[in-house]
Amino acid sequence: MDFMIRPALVEDAEAMAIMHLQSWRESYGHLLPPEFFSGQEAALPDRIERYRSSIATGHSRMLAQDPDGGVVGIAASGPGRDEDSPCDVELFMLYTLQRVHGRGVGQALVDALLSDGPAYLWVLDDNPRAQAFYRRNGFIPDGKRQLCDPSWHSLPEHRMVRTAVGL
C-alpha cells in the first residue's frame, strides 16, 4: 500500500478525529466497554474543535493518507508534560488503522515527528503490539507507571523512553 505522510492542516481535523476514534475501536475494543466508544462518538464535535485549535496554534501533528486521500494514521508530539520528564519531547499519540498495520505507516509517522531524537511516551500495559513497535524504535520502559483517567476505566499504563537513536 502506498501512503503519504504530511503535516496536518486545520481542514484535516474532522477526518483525523474520525480516524482516531476508529483506531481506538480497533485497538482497545477488547479493553473498553461499548459505552466508552458511544461517549467518544458523542464527544466527536469537541474533539474536532480541539484538533482544529491545536493545529492552528502550531502543535506538531502529522497524518498518513492512503492513495484515495483517506486518513490512515495520525501522530503528535511536543514538549514533555510529565513533571519528571525524562527528556524534552513526548510522543503524545500514534494511531494507525488496522488495515495498514505492518506496512510502515507507523514507522513513517514516528520518523517524521521524532527523527532519531530522544523521546518518551505512555503505552497501555495491555497493548503488546504497540510495545513491540516502540521497542523496535529504541524505547524501553523506565519503571514509571500510572492509571489512566477514570474515563478510560483506569487502565494501567507505563512510560517508555529512548535516548537518541544511534548514540
C-alpha positions in Angstrom: 0.0 0.0 0.0 1.2 3.4 -0.9 0.8 6.3 1.6 1.8 9.8 2.0 3.0 11.5 5.3 2.4 15.2 5.7 1.8 17.8 8.4 -1.8 18.1 9.4 -3.8 21.1 8.3 -6.8 22.7 10.1 -9.1 21.3 7.4 -7.9 17.8 8.2 -9.3 17.9 11.8 -12.6 16.1 11.2 -11.1 13.2 9.2 -8.3 12.9 11.8 -10.8 12.8 14.7 -13.0 10.2 13.0 -9.9 8.0 12.1 -8.7 8.4 15.7 -11.9 7.0 17.1 -11.9 4.2 14.6 -8.4 3.2 15.6 -9.4 3.2 19.3 -12.3 0.8 18.5 -9.9 -1.4 16.6 -7.1 -1.3 19.2 -9.0 -1.1 22.5 -12.3 -2.7 21.7 -11.3 -5.7 23.9 -10.3 -3.5 26.8 -13.1 -0.9 27.0 -16.9 -1.3 27.1 -19.2 -0.2 24.3 -20.4 2.8 26.4 -16.8 4.2 26.2 -17.0 4.4 22.4 -20.5 5.8 22.4 -19.3 8.6 24.7 -16.4 9.3 22.5 -18.6 9.4 19.4 -20.9 11.9 21.2 -17.9 14.0 22.0 -16.6 13.9 18.4 -17.5 17.6 17.7 -15.5 18.7 20.7 -12.5 16.6 19.6 -12.7 18.0 16.1 -12.6 21.6 17.5 -9.6 20.7 19.8 -7.8 19.3 16.8 -8.5 22.5 14.8 -7.3 24.7 17.6 -4.2 22.6 18.2 -3.2 22.5 14.6 -4.0 26.3 14.2 -1.7 27.1 17.1 1.2 25.2 15.5 1.3 21.9 17.5 3.2 19.2 15.7 0.7 16.8 14.2 1.3 14.5 11.3 -1.0 12.4 9.3 -0.8 9.5 6.8 -3.1 9.3 3.8 -3.8 6.4 1.5 -3.8 6.9 -2.3 -7.5 7.9 -2.1 -6.8 10.7 0.4 -8.3 8.8 3.4 -6.5 9.3 6.7 -5.0 6.0 7.9 -2.6 7.3 10.6 -2.1 10.2 12.9 0.7 11.2 15.3 1.5 14.1 17.6 4.5 15.1 19.7 5.6 18.1 21.7 7.2 19.3 24.9 7.0 16.7 27.6 4.1 17.1 30.0 5.4 15.0 32.9 6.7 16.8 35.9 9.6 14.4 35.8 10.0 14.3 32.0 13.0 12.1 31.2 13.6 14.3 28.1 12.2 17.3 26.3 9.9 15.5 23.7 6.9 13.4 24.3 5.1 11.3 21.7 1.5 12.1 22.6 -0.2 9.8 20.2 0.5 7.4 17.4 -2.5 5.6 15.8 -2.9 3.7 12.6 -5.9 1.8 11.2 -5.6 -2.0 11.4 -5.7 -2.3 7.6 -2.3 -0.6 7.4 -0.6 -2.4 10.3 2.8 -3.8 9.3 3.0 -1.6 6.2 5.4 1.1 7.5 2.8 3.8 8.2 3.5 4.0 12.0 7.3 4.0 11.3 7.0 6.8 8.8 5.0 8.9 11.3 7.5 8.3 14.1 10.4 9.1 11.8 8.6 12.3 10.6 7.9 13.5 14.1 10.9 12.3 16.1 13.7 11.6 13.6 16.4 10.0 15.7 16.0 12.2 18.7 15.2 11.2 22.3 11.6 11.0 23.3 9.2 9.3 25.7 5.6 8.1 25.6 2.9 6.3 27.6 1.5 3.0 26.5 -1.2 0.8 27.9 0.1 -2.3 29.7 -2.3 -4.5 27.6 -1.0 -3.3 24.2 1.7 -5.7 23.3 1.7 -4.8 19.6 2.4 -1.1 20.3 5.0 -2.0 22.9 6.9 -4.2 20.4 6.8 -1.4 17.9 8.2 1.1 20.3 10.9 -1.4 21.5 12.0 -1.7 17.8 12.3 2.1 17.8 14.6 2.1 20.8 12.1 2.8 23.6 12.4 0.9 26.9 10.2 1.0 30.0 11.7 3.3 32.6 9.7 1.9 35.6 7.2 4.8 35.8 3.6 3.5 35.9 0.2 5.1 36.4 -3.5 4.5 35.8 -5.3 6.2 33.0 -8.0 8.8 33.7 -11.2 7.2 35.1 -12.9 8.0 31.8 -10.5 5.4 30.4 -11.6 2.9 33.1 -8.3 3.5 35.0 -6.4 1.1 32.6 -2.8 0.7 33.7 -0.1 2.2 31.5 3.7 2.6 31.7 6.2 5.1 30.3 8.8 4.1 27.7 11.8 6.3 26.9 14.5 6.3 24.3 17.8 8.2 24.1 18.8 9.5 20.7 19.0 6.6 18.2 22.5 5.5 17.2 24.2 7.2 20.1 
